[in-house]
Amino acid sequence: LDRDFIDQVSAQVGGDHAKPVALICARGVRSRKMGQRLLEAGFTNIIDVPEGMLGSGAGAGWIKRGLPTVPYN
């Protein structure tokens, strides 16, 4: 699973591991873990949203802060 994720992210940035990659999940746990995996794979510009979409000890969360969202179809 991790390798597939890394390969997918690499494809999205055209193989340029210096391009910024932003990660967010529900509460910030999985995005932190995957951000570390990407760093270990040679990515250098990882942006993690530690409070996630729903909030955590790091903060209220993306949704409660009223930040923009776009429905996925």
Contacts in CASP RR format, 6 or more apart in sequence:
PFRMAT RR
TARGET T0000
AUTHOR 0000-0000-0000
METHOD contacts of the structure
MODEL  1
LDRDFIDQVSAQVGGDHAKPVALICARGVRSRKMGQRLLEAGFTNIIDVP
EGMLGSGAGAGWIKRGLPTVPYN
2 34 0 8 1.000
2 37 0 8 1.000
5 34 0 8 1.000
5 37 0 8 1.000
6 37 0 8 1.000
6 38 0 8 1.000
6 41 0 8 1.000
9 21 0 8 1.000
9 38 0 8 1.000
9 43 0 8 1.000
10 17 0 8 1.000
10 41 0 8 1.000
12 21 0 8 1.000
13 19 0 8 1.000
13 21 0 8 1.000
17 41 0 8 1.000
17 42 0 8 1.000
17 43 0 8 1.000
17 44 0 8 1.000
18 44 0 8 1.000
18 45 0 8 1.000
19 45 0 8 1.000
20 45 0 8 1.000
20 46 0 8 1.000
20 47 0 8 1.000
21 35 0 8 1.000
21 38 0 8 1.000
21 43 0 8 1.000
21 45 0 8 1.000
21 46 0 8 1.000
21 47 0 8 1.000
22 47 0 8 1.000
22 48 0 8 1.000
22 49 0 8 1.000
23 31 0 8 1.000
23 34 0 8 1.000
23 35 0 8 1.000
23 38 0 8 1.000
23 46 0 8 1.000
23 47 0 8 1.000
23 48 0 8 1.000
23 49 0 8 1.000
24 31 0 8 1.000
24 48 0 8 1.000
24 49 0 8 1.000
24 52 0 8 1.000
24 53 0 8 1.000
24 62 0 8 1.000
25 31 0 8 1.000
25 52 0 8 1.000
25 53 0 8 1.000
26 52 0 8 1.000
26 53 0 8 1.000
26 54 0 8 1.000
27 51 0 8 1.000
27 52 0 8 1.000
27 53 0 8 1.000
27 54 0 8 1.000
27 55 0 8 1.000
27 56 0 8 1.000
28 48 0 8 1.000
28 49 0 8 1.000
28 50 0 8 1.000
28 51 0 8 1.000
28 52 0 8 1.000
28 56 0 8 1.000
28 58 0 8 1.000
29 56 0 8 1.000
31 48 0 8 1.000
31 49 0 8 1.000
31 50 0 8 1.000
31 52 0 8 1.000
32 48 0 8 1.000
32 50 0 8 1.000
35 43 0 8 1.000
35 46 0 8 1.000
35 48 0 8 1.000
38 46 0 8 1.000
39 46 0 8 1.000
49 61 0 8 1.000
49 62 0 8 1.000
50 56 0 8 1.000
50 58 0 8 1.000
50 59 0 8 1.000
51 57 0 8 1.000
51 58 0 8 1.000
51 59 0 8 1.000
51 60 0 8 1.000
51 61 0 8 1.000
51 62 0 8 1.000
52 58 0 8 1.000
52 61 0 8 1.000
52 62 0 8 1.000
53 61 0 8 1.000
53 62 0 8 1.000
53 63 0 8 1.000
54 61 0 8 1.000
54 63 0 8 1.000
55 61 0 8 1.000
55 62 0 8 1.000
55 63 0 8 1.000
55 64 0 8 1.000
62 69 0 8 1.000
63 69 0 8 1.000
END
